[in-house]
Structure formats: C-alpha cells, structure tokens
Amino acid sequence: MRLLNTIWNRFTNIFTKNEIGQELEDMSQWLDSRPEILEWVAEDLGSKECKATGRQGMSVETVLRAAILKQSWQVSYEKLSFHMVDSVSCRAFVRLDNELTPKKSSLQISISAIRDKTWERINRCMLEDAAAEKIENGRKARVDSTYTESNIHEPSDSSLLYDSVRVMGRLLENCQSTWGKTQVPYS
C-alpha cells in the first residue's frame, strides 16, 4: 500500500531564498491548497501492482511533486533523481524522506503511471485558480515546441547579412552569365 501523504515535518520545509527556491515554495503551497489532486493521482498509482510487504516506497504526494519538478525543469529521470537527493530545496518540494533515495527506474515507473486525464484535471484546477486570481484567463494557448539538432548554424545578425550578400552575389553572377555582358547594377 502506498501512502497518500508524506509524513512531513514543517520545520524541515527549507527552501533556498532565491528565485528557484521561492518558485518551488509557491508551487508547494498551491499543491497543499488542493488536496483532491492527491486522490486523483492515487487512483492512477493504485492501478499498478504494489506489494504490501517490503520497503515503504514513495508516497503519492512525492510521486506527484517529482513529476511536476521533472516537467517544469525538463530534466531526465536520472537528473531528477540526482536533484531530489542532492538539493535541499528539491527534497523539501518533493517531501522526500531522508531515508529514501529514489532511482531513475522507480521514478520512471511511478511518474509514467499518472494518466493524461489526471494531468488535464490538474491543469484545469490550476487554470481555475489562475483565473480567480486574475493571473491568467486561459483564452490563449501557449505552445512550447521541441527542436532537432541539425548542421544549420544559429542565425545571428552578422551571419544573416553575410548569407544574404553571398546569395545575392551568386544570383547576380547567374544573371550576368545568362544575359551576357550586360552590367547589372548592384547597390
């Protein structure tokens, strides 16, 4: 059986006093204000077979918070595992017990068990709260796309100028070779 909440000492809820630490603390407070989210995630995690014997694993709350951390930082499971063990602020956010050191494989199994419908419900809750506080009305969708590495260089002003002059020179040479010795004005 997986615990719903982590037994967490509020005095160890230490977030660093910088922008990232403050963001993690704000996200933590919002999650604390919406306990129904844990019930939704528990339904998803309950569908996986959990042994009643053996070591106590991550709580539902820890799995949810780790998933949020992974998505917001766009890190791999390996880096997520490292941050959860190494960073005081990350440990405080995910409410990781000092005895637990989750491996990337257990994080992947647990986090991937959260269904897309559950994420949709969480996003709707977040949007409702943002609309109530007049932060976001949800009328526009913002999309973040992925990229693929290629051998095309990153465009900068000087490289774009160089490319345009190079192409214009090539086109003018083609015009002269096609139309003869006629001078094409270049200005």
C-alpha positions as CSV (number, residue, x, y, z in Angstrom):
1,M,0.0,0.0,0.0
2,R,1.3,3.4,-1.0
3,L,0.9,6.3,1.4
4,L,-1.1,9.2,0.2
5,N,0.7,12.0,2.0
6,T,4.3,12.1,3.2
7,I,4.6,12.5,7.0
8,W,6.5,15.7,6.7
9,N,7.9,17.9,9.4
10,R,7.1,21.5,8.6
11,F,10.3,22.7,10.3
12,T,12.4,20.9,7.7
13,N,10.5,22.6,4.9
14,I,13.6,24.6,3.8
15,F,13.6,26.4,0.5
16,T,16.5,28.5,-0.6
17,K,16.0,32.2,-0.7
18,N,16.4,32.7,-4.4
19,E,14.1,32.8,-7.4
20,I,14.0,29.0,-7.9
21,G,13.5,28.3,-4.2
22,Q,10.7,30.8,-4.0
23,E,9.1,29.3,-7.1
24,L,9.2,25.8,-5.5
25,E,7.8,27.1,-2.3
26,D,4.9,28.8,-4.1
27,M,4.2,25.6,-6.1
28,S,4.3,23.6,-2.8
29,Q,1.8,25.9,-1.2
30,W,-0.6,25.7,-4.2
31,L,-0.4,21.9,-4.1
32,D,-1.1,21.9,-0.3
33,S,-4.2,24.0,-1.0
34,R,-5.6,21.3,-3.5
35,P,-5.5,18.0,-1.6
36,E,-8.0,16.5,-4.0
37,I,-5.3,16.2,-6.6
38,L,-3.6,13.6,-4.5
39,E,-6.7,11.4,-4.6
40,W,-6.7,11.6,-8.5
41,V,-3.1,10.6,-8.7
42,A,-3.6,7.9,-6.1
43,E,-6.2,6.3,-8.4
44,D,-3.7,6.2,-11.2
45,L,-0.9,4.8,-9.0
46,G,-3.2,2.3,-7.4
47,S,-3.8,0.6,-10.7
48,K,-0.1,-0.5,-10.7
49,E,0.6,-3.6,-8.6
50,C,2.1,-2.6,-5.3
51,K,3.4,-5.2,-2.9
52,A,2.1,-4.9,0.7
53,T,5.4,-6.2,2.0
54,G,8.9,-4.8,1.8
55,R,10.2,-1.3,2.0
56,Q,7.8,1.6,2.0
57,G,8.2,3.4,-1.3
58,M,7.5,7.0,-2.3
59,S,4.2,8.4,-1.3
60,V,1.6,9.6,-3.8
61,E,2.5,13.1,-2.9
62,T,6.2,12.6,-3.5
63,V,5.5,11.0,-6.9
64,L,3.2,13.9,-8.0
65,R,5.7,16.5,-6.8
66,A,8.6,14.7,-8.5
67,A,6.6,14.6,-11.8
68,I,5.9,18.3,-11.5
69,L,9.5,19.0,-10.9
70,K,10.6,16.9,-13.9
71,Q,8.2,18.6,-16.2
72,S,8.8,22.1,-15.1
73,W,12.6,21.7,-15.3
74,Q,12.5,19.4,-18.4
75,V,15.1,17.0,-17.0
76,S,15.7,13.3,-17.5
77,Y,14.8,10.8,-14.8
78,E,18.5,10.4,-14.0
79,K,18.9,14.2,-13.4
80,L,15.7,14.3,-11.5
81,S,16.9,11.5,-9.2
82,F,20.2,13.5,-8.6
83,H,18.4,16.7,-7.8
84,M,16.0,15.0,-5.5
85,V,18.8,13.6,-3.5
86,D,21.3,16.4,-3.7
87,S,19.2,19.6,-3.4
88,V,17.7,20.7,-0.1
89,S,15.0,22.7,-1.9
90,C,14.1,19.8,-4.2
91,R,13.9,17.5,-1.2
92,A,11.7,20.0,0.6
93,F,9.5,20.4,-2.5
94,V,9.0,16.7,-3.2
95,R,8.9,16.0,0.5
96,L,11.4,13.2,0.2
97,D,12.1,11.3,3.4
98,N,15.8,11.3,4.4
99,E,15.9,7.6,4.1
100,L,14.6,7.4,0.5
101,T,16.9,7.8,-2.4
102,P,14.7,7.0,-5.5
103,K,16.4,5.6,-8.5
104,K,15.6,6.7,-12.0
105,S,13.8,3.5,-12.9
106,S,11.4,3.7,-9.9
107,L,10.8,7.4,-10.7
108,Q,10.0,6.5,-14.3
109,I,7.7,3.7,-13.4
110,S,5.8,5.8,-10.8
111,I,5.6,9.0,-12.8
112,S,4.6,7.3,-16.1
113,A,1.6,5.7,-14.2
114,I,-0.1,9.2,-13.9
115,R,-2.6,9.3,-16.8
116,D,-3.1,12.1,-19.2
117,K,-6.6,12.7,-18.0
118,T,-5.3,13.3,-14.5
119,W,-2.8,15.8,-15.8
120,E,-5.7,17.5,-17.6
121,R,-7.7,17.7,-14.4
122,I,-4.7,19.2,-12.6
123,N,-4.2,21.8,-15.4
124,R,-7.9,22.7,-15.2
125,C,-7.6,23.3,-11.4
126,M,-4.5,25.4,-11.9
127,L,-6.3,27.4,-14.6
128,E,-9.4,27.9,-12.4
129,D,-7.2,29.3,-9.6
130,A,-5.2,31.5,-12.0
131,A,-8.5,32.9,-13.4
132,A,-9.9,33.5,-9.9
133,E,-6.7,35.5,-9.0
134,K,-6.8,37.2,-12.4
135,I,-3.4,35.9,-13.4
136,E,-4.4,34.0,-16.5
137,N,-7.8,33.7,-18.2
138,G,-7.0,30.6,-20.3
139,R,-8.3,32.0,-23.6
140,K,-5.0,31.7,-25.4
141,A,-2.9,28.6,-25.7
142,R,0.8,28.8,-25.4
143,V,2.8,26.1,-27.1
144,D,6.3,25.1,-26.5
145,S,7.8,23.1,-29.3
146,T,10.7,20.7,-29.5
147,Y,13.7,21.0,-31.8
148,T,16.0,18.7,-33.5
149,E,19.7,19.4,-33.8
150,S,21.0,20.0,-37.3
151,N,24.1,21.2,-39.0
152,I,22.5,24.6,-39.7
153,H,24.2,27.3,-37.8
154,E,22.3,29.6,-35.3
155,P,21.3,32.7,-37.1
156,S,22.9,35.9,-35.9
157,D,22.7,39.4,-37.5
158,S,26.1,39.2,-39.0
159,S,25.7,35.7,-40.3
160,L,22.3,36.6,-41.9
161,L,23.9,39.6,-43.5
162,Y,26.8,37.5,-44.8
163,D,24.4,34.8,-46.2
164,S,22.2,37.4,-47.9
165,V,25.2,39.1,-49.6
166,R,26.7,35.8,-50.6
167,V,23.3,34.6,-52.2
168,M,22.8,38.0,-53.9
169,G,26.3,37.8,-55.4
170,R,25.7,34.3,-56.7
171,L,22.3,35.4,-58.2
172,L,23.9,38.4,-59.9
173,E,26.7,36.2,-61.3
174,N,24.0,33.8,-62.7
175,C,22.2,36.8,-64.3
176,Q,25.3,38.0,-66.0
177,S,26.2,34.6,-67.3
178,T,22.7,34.1,-68.6
179,W,22.2,37.5,-70.2
180,G,25.7,38.2,-71.3
181,K,28.0,41.1,-70.7
182,T,25.2,43.4,-69.6
183,Q,26.1,45.1,-66.3
184,V,23.5,44.5,-63.6
185,P,23.5,47.4,-61.2
186,Y,24.5,46.3,-57.7
187,S,23.6,48.8,-55.0
